[in-house]
């Protein structure tokens, strides 16, 4: 698929989701970027600002299999991955796939479940397969998990461990809408929900071709070095106890390639890396001696300061 076609389909999807989520163009663009970069998305914010609506709108815009998991304290790992059931006719155990076997999986309020249940997603997020009773079952492609979570200070939540946060390509926060967007939302929802009118805009095959086009986006060596320099800086920052992982470097470059394709370019520029550094790196960092929502915001500020302090490459060095 040509990049012009990718950009056209992407613009159609963004406009459609924009009718459901008012005034959050940046968050919507990041969500689509993650989808085309073959990553997973974590949406964290207070209740009622549209986290689940965004996840559902993204899923409805693509003609793919979709499942939704409502995470609760009594949810079991087998409720996500599936379970082997004894079949008396065949005298053998038959695997019954769980809701994770879909192209787009919406995990609603993921931090309401216990850490044991949360860990059931670890293998599927990274290796795109599920192992039950020693047998591995591949997940469909493409595979995207869009998880929502409430701030950890809220009652009845379990903070996601670092290993699981690291498997999400990006984390976004919607925040409250401005007054005009909220007024527009009231008018639009007087007679129904815009989500009900949303229909698939691209087929599963078109989505696969869009993803393939994103993979082919060119990245110069100096831009790769620029991304590595940013990630390396998080590992030596005095205010950070844990910096970004090598997985974060890989996902930052994949996200930057997707961002470039959405902007109609077949190559990545440093501005693409800058635009995605906060959403891709911020949730992976752990501050020294701080926790909670304040620490999350501080981590994003540190990423921004690192990006500003990292020299932008000017040209390809001589070999």
Long-range contacts (C-beta under 8 A, 24 or more apart in sequence): 1-206, 1-209, 1-210, 1-212, 1-213, 2-213, 3-213, 3-217, 3-261, 3-264, 3-265, 3-266, 4-264, 5-213, 6-36, 6-210, 6-213, 6-214, 6-261, 6-262, 7-261, 7-262, 7-263, 7-264, 9-201, 9-202, 9-206, 9-210, 10-36, 10-210, 10-261, 10-262, 12-201, 12-202, 13-58, 13-61, 13-62, 13-201, 13-202, 16-57, 16-61, 16-198, 16-201, 17-54, 17-57, 17-58, 17-61, 17-198, 19-188, 19-194, 19-197, 19-198, 20-53, 20-54, 20-57, 20-193, 20-194, 20-195, 20-198, 21-50, 21-53, 21-54, 21-57, 21-174, 22-177, 22-181, 22-182, 22-184, 22-185, 22-188, 23-177, 23-178, 23-180, 23-181, 24-50, 24-54, 24-174, 24-175, 24-177, 27-54, 27-172, 27-173, 27-174, 28-54, 29-262, 30-170, 30-172, 30-276, 30-279, 31-58, 31-146, 31-172, 32-58, 32-262, 33-170, 33-255, 33-258, 33-259, 33-262, 33-276, 34-144, 34-169, 34-170, 34-255, 34-258, 35-62, 35-142, 35-144, 35-207, 36-210, 36-211, 36-214, 36-258, 36-261, 36-262, 37-169, 37-214, 37-251, 37-254, 37-255, 37-257, 37-258, 38-142, 38-143, 38-144, 38-211, 38-254, 39-144, 39-168, 39-169, 39-170, 39-251, 39-254, 39-255, 40-125, 40-144, 40-145, 40-146, 40-147, 40-167, 40-168, 40-169, 41-144, 41-145, 41-146, 41-147, 41-168, 41-169, 41-170, 41-171, 41-172, 42-110, 42-147, 42-148, 42-149, 42-160, 42-165, 42-168, 42-170, 42-171, 42-172, 42-283, 43-146, 43-147, 43-148, 43-149, 43-171, 43-172, 43-173, 43-174, 44-148, 44-149, 44-150, 44-151, 44-171, 44-172, 44-173, 44-283, 44-296, 45-150, 45-151, 45-173, 45-174, 45-175, 46-150, 46-151, 46-154, 47-150, 47-154, 49-174, 49-175, 49-176, 49-177, 50-174, 51-148, 51-174, 52-106, 52-108, 52-148, 53-195, 54-146, 54-174, 55-106, 55-108, 55-146, 55-148, 56-106, 56-195, 57-195, 57-198, 58-104, 58-146, 59-104, 59-106, 59-146, 60-195, 60-198, 60-199, 60-200, 61-198, 61-200, 61-201, 61-202, 62-103, 62-104, 62-200, 62-201, 62-202, 62-204, 62-207, 63-200, 63-202, 63-203, 63-204, 64-102, 64-103, 64-104, 64-142, 64-204, 64-207, 65-102, 65-103, 65-104, 65-140, 66-102, 66-103, 66-104, 66-105, 66-106, 67-99, 67-100, 67-101, 67-102, 67-104, 67-105, 67-106, 68-99, 68-105, 68-106, 68-108, 69-99, 69-100, 69-105, 69-106, 69-107, 69-108, 70-108, 70-109, 71-107, 71-108, 71-109, 71-110, 71-111, 71-112, 71-113, 71-117, 71-118, 72-109, 72-112, 72-113, 73-112, 73-113, 73-114, 73-156, 75-113, 75-114, 75-117, 76-117, 77-116, 77-117, 77-119, 77-120, 78-120, 78-132, 79-117, 80-117, 80-120, 80-121, 81-120, 81-124, 81-130, 81-132, 82-130, 82-132, 82-137, 83-132, 84-132, 84-133, 93-133, 95-132, 95-133, 95-135, 95-137, 97-130, 97-137, 98-130, 100-124, 100-130, 100-139, 101-130, 101-137, 101-139, 101-140, 102-140, 103-140, 103-141, 103-142, 103-143, 103-144, 103-204, 104-144, 104-146, 105-143, 105-144, 105-145, 105-146, 106-146, 106-147, 106-148, 107-145, 107-146, 107-147, 107-148, 108-147, 108-148, 109-148, 109-149, 109-150, 110-147, 110-148, 110-149, 110-160, 111-149, 111-150, 111-152, 111-157, 111-158, 111-159, 111-160, 112-150, 112-156, 112-157, 112-158, 113-158, 114-158, 115-158, 115-161, 118-158, 118-160, 118-161, 118-164, 119-161, 119-164, 121-145, 121-164, 121-167, 122-163, 122-164, 122-167, 125-164, 125-167, 125-168, 126-167, 141-208, 142-207, 142-208, 142-211, 151-292, 151-293, 152-291, 152-292, 152-293, 153-292, 153-293, 162-242, 162-284, 162-286, 165-283, 165-284, 166-245, 166-247, 166-248, 166-284, 167-247, 168-283, 169-251, 169-254, 169-255, 169-280, 170-251, 170-255, 170-276, 170-279, 170-280, 170-283, 171-279, 171-282, 171-283, 172-279, 210-261, 213-261, 214-254, 214-257, 214-258, 214-261, 215-257, 216-266, 217-257, 217-258, 217-260, 217-261, 217-265, 217-266, 217-267, 217-268, 218-266, 218-267, 218-268, 219-253, 219-256, 219-257, 219-267, 219-268, 220-267, 220-268, 220-316, 221-316, 221-317, 222-313, 222-314, 222-315, 222-316, 222-317, 223-256, 223-268, 223-269, 223-270, 223-273, 223-313, 224-253, 225-313, 226-270, 226-273, 226-310, 226-312, 226-313, 227-252, 227-253, 227-256, 227-273, 229-310, 229-311, 230-273, 230-277, 230-281, 230-306, 230-307, 230-310, 231-281, 233-306, 233-309, 233-310, 234-281, 234-285, 234-302, 234-303, 234-306, 237-302, 237-306, 238-288, 239-287, 239-288, 239-298, 239-302, 240-285, 240-286, 240-287, 240-288, 240-299, 240-302, 241-286, 241-287, 241-288, 241-289, 242-284, 242-285, 242-286, 243-284, 243-285, 244-281, 244-284, 244-285, 245-284, 248-280, 248-281, 248-284, 251-280, 252-276, 252-277, 252-280, 252-281, 255-279, 255-280, 270-312, 270-313, 274-307, 277-303, 277-304, 277-306, 277-307, 278-303, 278-304
